Amino acid sequence: MTPRCPYDDPTGPTIQLKVLRKPATDQANRIGSVVVNPGGPGASGVEIAGTYAGYGLTGTVNRQFDFVGFDPRGVNASVPEIRCQTDAERDATRATTQRTRTPEEIAAADAAAEQIALGCAAMSGSAQGLDGATFLAGVGTRNAAKDMDVLRSALGDRQLTYIGWSYGTSIGTEYARLFPGNVRALILDGAIDPNEDAAQSSISQAEGFQQTFDDFATWCAEQAECPLGTDPAQATAAYQALVRPLLDTPRPLADGRVITFGDATIGTITALYSESLWKQLASALTALRSGDGTELMALADTYLGRDANGHYSNSQDAFLAIGCIDGSRSLDPASAQQMAEKAAAAAPFVDSGDPPAAVKGPCDFWPVAPTPLDPVDGVPGLPQILVISTTHDPATPYEAGVNLAKALDARLLTVDGSSHTAFLSAGNKCVNEIGTRYLVDLTLPADGTTC
């Protein structure tokens, strides 16, 4: 698919979006297409559509709907791609631990962030001869929603049927705001609150991961062996005793790399996204206790998109770039310091012990100005849609779903659990049946329904 980039210049350059479609299995009763996005930002809709279809995870949705995934502009197989570092540079960044104990260390962390931003501008679109800053200015969620309406038209659907997970809810929300009359059905699962500022969202997410870490610790303590001990109240201290030594002494791995405190943290957070990964996390922490960080590093590699050959997908580059365009820039120094302290207090299990500091990020050095999304307070003409929110979702806290449902006057389905998102996940029959029924015949669950 080839939409305009940017939309306000019809004679300007175009971009190519990768699309994958699995036709409905019951063509005689086909309703249309259902477009999906797994979130990120930076995750591939093409890959999730292929995975779900290939492993039969589409449930009965694919019976009457073509199952369609697309890679948003800059993501995965779409062209041009967002790219900020070479594989070797990404490995080197991961092997370096940024500290905040002195002004010199804080300055070094700021300088590293600036180099990443410069790399994004230099590498993104370079293969197509495009100016990186010009390309990066157009990769935000607003344009992704416009692209999705072009896709809807190209698929031949009068109205859009869509499933968005995690950040995919932001694309769905923006689509609803821009094109309410083109909406047939939206499922927004693992919602992002469109009216919460980025700083507060980061604190809420930190609180969510701490809550899920505590849930994991409670589960772990009930197993035959737990690397964090038998008292969940002491689990944070036990975890810190395992990973904090990596701050000063990263542990060598068999492949020649080292696992740092940062990689250990990322690996742990990766496993907290789903209860199905808790056994793997317990095993990885047990191995780390014995001196082997291989399993925990593998979890971090999964999150960061590094394959067995050492090549990185551009998922984290896209995550950064889209967030920089959608979000606002730095707070004033005093407010930024206050937010750093609040974030550290919100998730003590990942506290390094270094003083919280208002370290700058790549967005503070971004080559183009942001274009933040508009707040949402009701959308005239939007049919009632379905928002799904999980009580102990670590990445997108439950209240974000509550707030999104209020903002869009949507029906809220509550899921009791500790995983990130729920619809079409294996084993959640209640959610899958309710969501599929809504997609097929537009029947919403009763108010207050919980799975």
N, C-alpha and C positions, 0 to 999 in steps of 0.2 A: 504494500500500500504506500502511496506517495503523496503525503499532505504538504502544505506550504509551510515554510519556515523563514520568517515569521508570517502570521496570517494577515498582517496589515500591509503586506507587500506582495500582491498577486503575481508580480513579474520577477520576484526574487528567487533565491535558491529553494530547492525542495529537499526533503529527507525521505528515507525509505524505512518503513516500519515492517518488521517481520511478523507474519501472522500464521497461525496454525489452526486448522479447522478439522474436527472429527465429525463427520455427518451424523445426523440422528439415525438411530438404528431402526426406528419405526417411521419410515418416510410417509406412509399413508396417513399418519396422524401427527405429522410434524407441525410444531407451533411456530418455530423460528430458530433464532440463534440465542445462546447465552454466552456473553463475553465475560471472561474472568481475569482478575489480576491478583497475584498473591502478596503484593505489598512491597516492603523495603523501606523507602523507595530504592529501586535498583534490582528487584527480583524479576525474573523472566516469566511473563505470561505464557510464552510459547512453551517453555520447559514444564511449567506446572500443568498446562493443558495436556501435553504429551505424557507426562507422568501419570496424571489422574486417569487419562483414557487408557494408557497402556496397562495399568495395574487394576483396572476396573473400579477405580475409586469414585467415578462419577455417579455411582448409585443408579437411580432410575432417571436422572436428569437428562442423560444423553439419549434416552429412548425417544423423546419428542423434541429435543433441542439439538441443533448442531452445537458442539462444545468448542468454543473459540478462545484462544489466547493470543495476545499481542505483546510485543516488547515495546514499551514506551520509548519515545525519542531519546537516543543516547544510550539505551540499555541493551546489553547482551548482543543479539544479532542484528539490531537495527543500525542503520548507517546514516551519519557518522556515529562513532561511539564516544562516550565520555571516557577519558583515560588520563590519569594523574601521575602515575609512576610506572616504571618498568618493573618486571618481576624481581629483578635483583634489588632495585630500590625499595620495593615493598618488603622483601626479606630483611634488608638492612634496617628499615624503620622498625620492624617488629623486634629485631634483636637489640634495639637501643631502648633503654628504660629512661623515660623523662622524669626527673625528680623536681621537687618544689621546695627544697630546704633552704636555698639561698637565692638572692636576686640574680646571680649568675645562672643558676639552674633554670629559673623561670624565663630568663632571657633566651636561653638555649632552646627551651620548649617553644617559645614564641617564634624563634627563627625557623625551627623545623616545620611549624605550621605554615609559615610564609612560603617555604620551599615547595610544600605540597600544593598550595594554591597556584604558585607560578607554574608548576608542572601541569596542572589541569589546563591552564590557559595555553600552554605550549603544545600539549599533546592532543587535546580534544579537537577532532576534525582535521588534524594535520594531514592525514592520509588522503583527504579529499581536497586539500588545498584551501580549506576554510580558515578564517580567522577564529582562533579558539574562543576569545571573549565574545565575539558576535554569536557564535553557536551556543555557548553556555548561557547567554541571556535568554534563550528560548526554550530551555529544558524543564521549566517549572510545571507544576500540576495543572495550572489553567490551560496551557497548551495541550497537555496530555488529555484533558477532558474534551477539548475541541477535536483532537485527533480521533477520540473514541466516537464522536458523532459522525465523522467522516467514515469511520469503519462501519458504524451502524448502517449508513446509507449504502456503502459498498456491499454489505451482506444482503441487502434487499429487505431489511426490516423497517417497517414504518415506525416502530418504537423500540427502545432498547430494553433488553433483559440482561441484567448484570449481577455478578457476584464479585464483591471486593473484600479481600481479607486484609486486616492491618492497615498499612498505608493505602492499600487499594480502596479503603473506605473514604480517604481524602479525594481520590479521583472520582469516586461515585458521588460524594457530596458536592464537589464542584460541578460535575455534570448536571446534577439535579438543580443547582442554582442557575446554571447557564441555559439549560434546555429542559425545563420542567414538563413541557408539553410533549417531549419526545420520550418520556419515561413510561415503560410498561410495568417493570418490576425491578426493584433493587434489593439485594441482600447485602448489608454492610455489617461484617463480622469482625470483631476485635477493633472497635471503633476508635478513631482519633477525634478528640473534641475540637471542632473548628473554631471555637471561641476562646481557647486557652492559649496563652502566649507560650513561646518555645521554652523559656526558662522554667516556667511552672510545670510544663509537660515533662521536662527532664527530671524534675524532682518527683513528680507523681510516678514516673516510670521507675525511678530508683526505689521508691517505696514499694512498688509492685514487685520488683525483683527480690527485695529483702523479704517480703511476705512469702513469696514462693520458695525462697531459700529456707525459710523457717518451716514451711510445709515439707520440703524435702528432708530437712533435718529430723523432723518428727517421724516421717516414714523410715528414714535410714536407721534411727534408733531402735526400731521394732524388728530390724532384720537380724539374722544370725551374727553378722559382723558388719560394723559400720566404722568407716575411717574417721568419723567425727565424734565417736563415742556414744554412750547410751543416754546422755542427758541433753535434750534439744536446747535447753537454755544455755549450754556451754558450746554449742555448735559453731557459733561465729568465732569464738576464740580459738577453737580447735582448727577451724579452717584457716584462720590467719597464721597459725603456727606452721601450717603446711606450705602456704604460698609466700609469706613475707620473706623467707630466706632467699627467694629468687630475685628480690630487689637488688641485692648486692652480689649474688652468685647465681646467674642463670645456669640451668642444668643442661649439659651437653646431651644431644640426641644422636642416635645411630646414623641419621642422614647428614650429619655435619652441622646442623642448626643447633640452636639453644632454645629452651623454653624459658621465657621471662615471666615476671609477675603479670605483665599485661596479657600475655598469651594464656596464662593459667586462668586469669579472670574471664577472658573471652570464652575459653573452653567451658568454664563452669556456667556462665550465663547462657551459652548455647543449649546446654542440657536442661536448663530451667524452663525453656520454652515449651516443653512437653513432658508430661508424666511418663511417657513411654521411654524417655531417655534417662530416667533416674537411676536405673540399674547400671547403665553405662557410666554415669557420673560417679557412682559409688565405687565402681571398679577402677576408674581412672584416678580417683583420689587415693584409693588404697595403693595403687601402683606408684603414685607420686610419693607417698609416705615411705615406700621401699626404695626410692631413688630413681624411678622410671617415669618420665613425663611424656612418654610416647602417646598414650591414650588421650591424655588431656590436650596435647598438641593437635591430635587428629580432630578433636571436636572444634578447636579454634580454627583449623584449616577449613573445615566444613563451613563455618560461619563466614570466613573471609574469602571463600571461593578459590582456594588453592588446590590444584589437582595433584596427582601423583608425580607428574612431570615438573612440578614447580611453577606451573603457569597459573596466573590469577585471572578469574573472570573480572569484569569491571563493575561488579555489583556494589562494592564499597565506594568506588569512584562516583558512580551514579547516585548512591545514597548521599554522599557529601554534596555533590553539585546541585541536585534537586532541592535538598534542604537549604542550601545557601541562597537559592533563588526564591524559594517560598518564604523564608524566614526573615527576621529583622537582624540588624547588626548588633554589635556589643552594647551592653549596658554601660553606664558610667562606671568608673573603677570601683567606687564604694559599693554600688549595687551588685556589680559582678563578683566582688569578694564575698558579699553576703550570700549570694546564690551558691557560690562554691562551697561555703560552709554548710549551707542547708542540704546540698546534694550529698556531701560526705556524711552528714548525720542521718540522712534518709536511708542509706544502704551501708551500714557498718561492716557487713561481711566482705565488701570489696575495698575497704579503707586500707590504704597502704601504710598509714601511720605518719606519712609526710604531712606537713601543714597544708590545709586546703588553700589554694591560691587561684586567683582569677587569671589563669593561663589563657592566652588567646588561641583561637582555632583558625583553621584555614578560611572560614567565612569572613573573618576580620580582615583578610587580605585579598578578598575576592575581586576579580578584575572588572566586574559589572555590578551595578546596583541591584538590590533585591526587588521583587515584585510580589509582596505579600498577598496572600489570599484574603478576600473580603470576609468579614464575619457573617454568620448565618443566623437569622432570627425569623424563621418561617419562610416558606417558599410558595407563593401563590401559584395555583395550578398544578402542584405536585400531587400525584395520587399517594395514598398512604403506603409506605414501604416498610420493610422489615429490618430492624437493627438487632444484632445478636451480641450479647456481652457476657463474659464469663467472670464469676465472682472473684477468683484469684488469678486472673490473667496477669502474668508478670510484665508484659511489654506494653499493653494498652489497658490500664486499670478499668475496673467495672464502671466507675462513675463517669468515665469518658463516654461509654455507650449510653448511659442514662441521659447525659447532657446532649449527645447527638440526637437521640430520639426526641427529646423535647424541642430541639432547634428545628427539626424537620417534621414535627408532628407525626412521627413514625411509631409503629408498634414495636415494643421492646420484648425480646425473648431473653430471659435470664438463664444462664447455664451454670450449674453448680460444679466447680472444678478448679484445677490449678494449671491449666494449659493455655497456650496462646491460640485463640480462635477455636471454632468447634464444628462448623458446617462442613459436611463431607469427610470428616475425620472418621477413621475406622472405630467402630464400637459405640458411636454416639447415635443410636437408633432414633431416639426422641427428637433430637435436633434435625437429623437428616430427613425424617418424615415430615416434620413441620415445614422445613425450608423447601423441600421438593413440592409439597402440596401448594405452597404459596406460588412457586414459580410456574407450576402447571395451570392451576385454576384461579390464582390470585386470592386464595383463602388465607387470611391472616389468623394467627393464634389468638385466643382470648387474652384480654388484658391481664397482666400478672402471671402469665404462664412461665413456669420454670421447668427446665430439664435437668 
